[in-house]
Amino acid sequence: MASEKVTIEQAVQKLSEANNNSNARLNALETKLDEIHLNIMEQNKNMNMNVPNEIMNVQEKMINQIETIQKRTKELQDTTTSKLEEKQQQWEQLTENIRDMRTEMKKICEALEKKASKKNDHNQLMEQNVSTPHTQLNSSTINESFDNDQSDHHNITERRHHADIITQQTSPMGYTPQTTHTIVIPPSAALPTFNGNLSENPRQFLIRVKEYAETINHWNDQALLNGISQFLRETALEWYCQLRTSNRRPQTWTEFIGIFLNQFNSPMRRARQEQQWKNCKQEENETINEFIVRLRALWQEQKPNENEDDLIRHLMCKMRNNILTMIGISRCGSLDEIIIEAQKIEEILYQRNKQVYRNSNQDRIQNNTSTYNNEEPYEIQAASAYQKNRQMKTYATGNYTNKYYGNDHQSSQWGNYSSYPTTNRRDTYSTYETKCYACGKKGHNRNNCPQQYNTYSQQQPGYYPKNDNGAQDGRDHGAPN
């Protein structure tokens, strides 16, 4: 550090200059501090003036709000107390009315019991009067009992009318009786369930469970999704539990339907339905209404993207030939029109086959009558011998039963058999030489053939379609082509 040599006067002069500079700076700082102090004091004064005013305003607002709340609570208390008093009065009146009704009901029950006892006495008197010839006494007792019944009935009606008047007078003003609501509690067997087997239809289960939830439980889609496990069993329930534990449960009902169908509409089931669709044709004993239900179920599974025109085309291809050839409507018609026309054709076929059956039955009866009139005399003798043979068998059976049950079951055929001559008994053994022309068996003739009325039903079974009323009449074997 270089030192500079100055004189004393110069040093004093420099020190005085430095002192003057520092004094000037101090004065400037003092003036600034005074200004800052003044500003702070003014701000404090302003704050002290504004804060009390704001506090007072807030206090006034709070006081007003508290007063309004107190008024409202007081009003609510008054209204609730008045309502409670009214309800208490109504309750007391209702209890009194119920007591009066109970007393009236007891009186009515006693009157009904008396009436029932009088009716029983009246019935006993009627039975006694039927067995005894004293008509005058019976008529007098009947008239007395009838008059008593009428008086009892009149008293009961007066009591009921009196009870109704009391209830109307004592009931509070504006009181309306509660309406009764019917609650349907289905049996446990009606609950739709799904096990996950191949024989079950998942689409049908989804429709059933949705209708059940809407009608019985009044659930929406979200509630049904949350409670779907109640309707699942065995494999389906295990599948749903796995979804729940792995946090892959669907969040909407539509999403659940997609996952459910993908899981349980297996390839084996789809292949079986495809084979059923290929082999789906109207059976001989199947009406058009039954067939359209079966066809539509398979069509919805196999052809989900087709419309009604395509269904009509499939129906025409798979319909019975005898209905298809007689149908009088074009394929451009609607499905309902085609079904109505097919029903009319089924009715025509039913009437036609019914008439054919009647005509053939009449022809058969005429043929049997003419054949019976042209029979030879020896066949008639064989018929009488056959009857005698049956009587001998009846006697043998009756004699066997008499060993165990006594003579009460003795056959009435014994007297007839004992009156036969000896020559006729010998002729009975010749009945096995006769031969029936209807069935070809020996031992009886055509008139006594047990199969003569079953021959026609075995040769020509009736084929009748169902009519509009659902009558089937022998349609079990199918309609003719």
Residue pairs with C-beta under 8 A, 6 or more apart in sequence:
6 14
89 172
90 172
90 175
93 170
93 171
93 172
96 170
97 166
97 167
97 170
97 171
100 163
100 166
100 167
100 170
101 163
101 167
104 159
104 160
104 162
104 163
104 166
107 159
108 156
108 159
108 160
111 152
111 155
111 156
111 159
112 156
114 152
115 149
115 152
115 153
115 156
118 145
118 148
118 149
118 152
119 149
121 145
122 142
122 145
122 149
125 138
125 141
125 142
125 145
126 138
126 142
128 138
129 135
129 137
129 138
129 141
129 142
132 138
184 216
186 212
186 216
190 212
191 212
191 231
192 205
192 208
192 209
192 212
192 231
193 205
193 231
193 232
193 233
194 200
194 202
194 205
194 209
194 231
194 232
194 233
194 236
194 264
195 233
195 234
195 235
195 236
196 232
196 233
196 234
196 235
196 236
196 239
196 264
197 235
198 266
198 268
198 269
198 272
200 264
202 260
202 261
202 264
202 265
203 261
203 300
203 301
205 231
206 257
206 260
209 224
209 228
209 231
210 224
212 231
213 219
213 223
213 224
213 227
217 223
217 227
219 227
221 252
221 253
221 254
222 252
222 253
224 253
225 250
225 252
225 253
225 256
228 240
228 256
229 237
229 240
229 241
229 244
232 239
232 240
236 264
239 263
240 249
243 249
243 250
243 259
250 256
250 259
270 301
273 298
273 301
273 302
274 302
276 298
277 298
277 299
277 301
277 302
280 294
280 295
280 298
280 318
281 318
281 320
282 288
282 291
282 318
282 319
282 320
282 323
283 291
283 478
284 320
284 463
284 477
284 478
284 479
285 475
285 476
285 477
285 478
285 479
286 294
287 343
287 346
287 465
287 466
288 319
288 323
288 339
288 342
288 343
288 346
289 339
289 343
291 318
291 319
292 315
292 335
292 339
295 311
295 314
295 315
295 318
296 311
299 306
299 311
299 314
303 310
303 314
308 334
308 335
311 335
312 331
312 333
312 334
312 335
312 338
313 331
315 335
315 338
316 324
316 331
316 338
319 327
319 342
320 479
320 481
321 481
322 349
322 479
322 480
322 481
323 342
323 345
323 346
323 349
326 345
326 348
327 338
327 341
327 342
327 345
328 341
329 337
329 338
329 341
333 341
343 468
346 465
346 466
346 467
346 479
347 465
347 467
347 468
349 464
349 465
349 479
349 480
350 464
350 465
350 466
350 467
350 473
350 475
353 462
353 463
353 464
353 479
353 480
354 462
354 464
354 473
357 460
357 462
360 456
360 460
361 456
364 456
368 452
371 446
372 446
372 447
375 445
375 446
375 447
379 434
379 445
379 446
381 427
382 430
382 431
382 434
382 445
383 444
383 445
383 447
383 448
385 424
385 427
385 428
385 430
385 431
385 434
386 431
386 434
386 443
386 444
386 445
386 448
387 448
388 417
388 420
388 424
388 425
388 427
388 428
388 431
389 428
389 431
391 413
391 416
391 417
392 417
392 425
392 428
394 411
394 413
395 411
395 413
395 414
395 417
397 411
398 409
398 410
398 411
398 413
398 414
399 411
401 409
402 409
402 410
431 443
431 444
432 442
432 443
433 442
434 442
434 443
434 444
434 445
435 441
435 442
436 442
436 443
436 444
436 445
436 446
436 448
436 449
437 445
437 446
438 446
438 449
438 451
438 452
438 455
439 449
439 451
446 452
461 474
461 477
462 473
462 474
462 475
462 477
463 474
463 475
463 477
463 478
463 479
463 480
464 472
464 473
464 474
464 475
464 479
465 475
465 479
466 472
466 475
